[in-house]
Amino acid sequence: MDILAAARKRYTAKAYDPSRRVPEDTMQQIYEVLRNSPSSVNSQPWHFIVASTPEAKARLARGVQGPYSYNEAKILNASHVILFCTRVDAEGGHLDHLLEQEQRDGRFKDDAAKAGQAKGRLGYVNLHRYTLKDLPQWFEKQAYIALGNAMLAASALGVDTTPMEGLDPAALDAELGLHEKGLASLVLLSFGYHADSDFNAALPKSRLAQEQVFTFL
């Protein structure tokens, strides 16, 4: 499937067929798309928690109780569910870990290039930490890039998805011990194959016309 066809085909599934599983090799491709997603100054401020067993999905479903219970079936009946988490800060050696990985991957021709990367990235981190005071929100923006990549990749592979912001972050953070790891829950994404009862599968896609959303200078 070409990228435009995948974009036009993608939609938000509202009900899943619990009898169908996404093949592991297909999910591995989606994991690699997530891992290779771009982020500002290669900050990679994310962590992805995957649930594919009934027990694991039940744990994630504890984060969609009460006012968010409408999302419970989309977790329990899906094949796989990923919780997108972000770092709450840049501490804990994360920036050093990034720099060393970049060096192992051959990103620097010399020590000056490595030092320049470290300085530039820290500059942006400190801009958002101290000047703009929006470091967590900046990290969340990077995670949403990965979210979009995953949905488009899944569509290209014939897999349905459901992004869910209707969740209780505090409940998920506590259930998974995320604060102890310097992480916070952000958004859920289910993967699977829609059920016959999914009303949204038969509806046409609706988007504003190009002339309404583009300005060409």
CORHUMO-V786964 format. One record per residue. RES is the residue in three letters. PHI is phi as a letter, one per 30 degrees, with the letter a starting at -180 (NA if undefined). PSI is psi in whole degrees, -180 to 180 (999 if undefined). BURIAL is 1 if it has 24 or more other ideal C-beta (glycine too) atoms within 12 Angstrom, else 0. Layout:
# CORHUMO-V786964
<<RES/PHI/PSI/BURIAL> <RES/PHI/PSI/BURIAL>>
This chain:
# CORHUMO-V786964
<<MET/NA/132/0> <ASP/d/166/0> <ILE/d/-35/0> <LEU/d/-40/0> <ALA/d/-40/0> <ALA/d/-41/0> <ALA/d/-40/0> <ARG/d/-31/0> <LYS/d/-32/1> <ARG/d/137/1> <TYR/a/172/1> <THR/c/113/1> <ALA/d/140/1> <LYS/c/-13/1> <ALA/a/140/1> <TYR/c/151/1> <ASP/d/108/0> <PRO/d/-12/0> <SER/d/-10/0> <ARG/c/134/0> <ARG/c/141/0> <VAL/d/128/1> <PRO/e/147/0> <GLU/d/-39/0> <ASP/d/-31/0> <THR/d/-45/1> <MET/d/-36/1> <GLN/d/-35/0> <GLN/d/-40/0> <ILE/d/-40/1> <TYR/e/-40/1> <GLU/d/-35/0> <VAL/d/-43/1> <LEU/d/-47/1> <ARG/d/-31/0> <ASN/c/10/0> <SER/d/147/1> <PRO/d/155/0> <SER/a/152/1> <SER/e/132/1> <VAL/h/32/1> <ASN/h/40/1> <SER/d/-28/1> <GLN/h/56/1> <PRO/d/32/1> <TRP/c/165/1> <HIS/b/137/1> <PHE/c/122/1> <ILE/c/120/1> <VAL/c/130/1> <ALA/c/123/1> <SER/b/-7/1> <THR/c/160/0> <PRO/e/-39/0> <GLU/d/-43/0> <ALA/d/-41/0> <LYS/d/-33/1> <ALA/d/-35/0> <ARG/d/-44/1> <LEU/d/-33/1> <ALA/d/-18/1> <ARG/d/-15/1> <GLY/c/4/1> <VAL/b/44/1> <GLN/c/174/0> <GLY/i/-123/0> <PRO/d/-12/0> <TYR/c/13/1> <SER/d/-17/0> <TYR/d/-16/0> <ASN/c/-7/1> <GLU/d/-47/1> <ALA/d/-30/1> <LYS/d/-18/1> <ILE/c/-51/1> <LEU/d/-34/1> <ASN/c/-9/1> <ALA/d/163/1> <SER/d/-50/1> <HIS/b/151/1> <VAL/b/135/1> <ILE/c/128/1> <LEU/c/120/1> <PHE/d/123/1> <CYS/c/155/1> <THR/b/157/1> <ARG/d/144/1> <VAL/d/-17/1> <ASP/a/-174/1> <ALA/c/20/1> <GLU/d/-171/0> <GLY/i/20/0> <GLY/i/10/0> <HIS/d/-46/1> <LEU/d/-39/1> <ASP/d/-40/0> <HIS/d/-42/0> <LEU/e/-46/1> <LEU/d/-42/1> <GLU/d/-36/0> <GLN/d/-41/0> <GLU/d/-37/1> <GLN/d/-43/0> <ARG/d/-32/0> <ASP/d/2/0> <GLY/i/30/0> <ARG/d/-16/0> <PHE/c/130/0> <LYS/d/-22/0> <ASP/a/178/0> <ASP/d/-31/0> <ALA/d/-39/0> <ALA/d/-40/0> <LYS/d/-45/1> <ALA/d/-37/0> <GLY/d/-41/0> <GLN/d/-44/1> <ALA/d/-44/1> <LYS/d/-44/0> <GLY/d/-44/0> <ARG/d/-44/1> <LEU/d/-34/0> <GLY/d/-44/0> <TYR/d/-40/1> <VAL/d/-46/1> <ASN/d/-31/0> <LEU/e/-46/0> <HIS/d/-26/1> <ARG/d/-47/1> <TYR/c/-38/0> <THR/d/-57/0> <LEU/d/-21/0> <LYS/h/42/0> <ASP/b/34/0> <LEU/e/-48/1> <PRO/d/-40/1> <GLN/d/-36/0> <TRP/d/-42/1> <PHE/d/-39/1> <GLU/d/-37/1> <LYS/e/-38/1> <GLN/d/-40/1> <ALA/d/-32/1> <TYR/d/-26/1> <ILE/d/-46/1> <ALA/d/-38/1> <LEU/e/-48/1> <GLY/d/-42/1> <ASN/e/-44/1> <ALA/d/-41/1> <MET/d/-42/1> <LEU/d/-41/1> <ALA/d/-44/1> <ALA/d/-44/1> <SER/d/-42/1> <ALA/d/-26/1> <LEU/c/6/1> <GLY/i/23/0> <VAL/c/136/1> <ASP/d/154/1> <THR/b/160/1> <THR/b/109/1> <PRO/d/139/1> <MET/b/111/1> <GLU/c/-11/0> <GLY/d/87/0> <LEU/a/165/1> <ASP/c/98/1> <PRO/e/-39/1> <ALA/d/-40/0> <ALA/d/-43/0> <LEU/d/-41/1> <ASP/e/-42/1> <ALA/d/-43/0> <GLU/e/-39/1> <LEU/c/2/1> <GLY/i/40/0> <LEU/d/-36/1> <HIS/d/-35/0> <GLU/d/-19/0> <LYS/c/6/0> <GLY/i/27/0> <LEU/b/163/1> <ALA/b/142/1> <SER/d/148/1> <LEU/b/-59/1> <VAL/a/150/1> <LEU/c/149/1> <LEU/b/117/1> <SER/c/149/1> <PHE/b/143/1> <GLY/l/-153/1> <TYR/b/129/1> <HIS/d/151/1> <ALA/d/162/1> <ASP/d/-25/0> <SER/d/-1/0> <ASP/d/101/1> <PHE/d/-30/0> <ASN/d/-21/0> <ALA/d/-30/0> <ALA/c/-6/0> <LEU/d/146/0> <PRO/d/149/0> <LYS/d/141/0> <SER/b/118/0> <ARG/b/150/0> <LEU/d/152/0> <ALA/d/156/0> <GLN/e/-41/0> <GLU/d/-15/0> <GLN/d/-20/0> <VAL/c/-2/0> <PHE/b/143/0> <THR/b/119/0> <PHE/c/117/0> <LEU/d/999/0>>
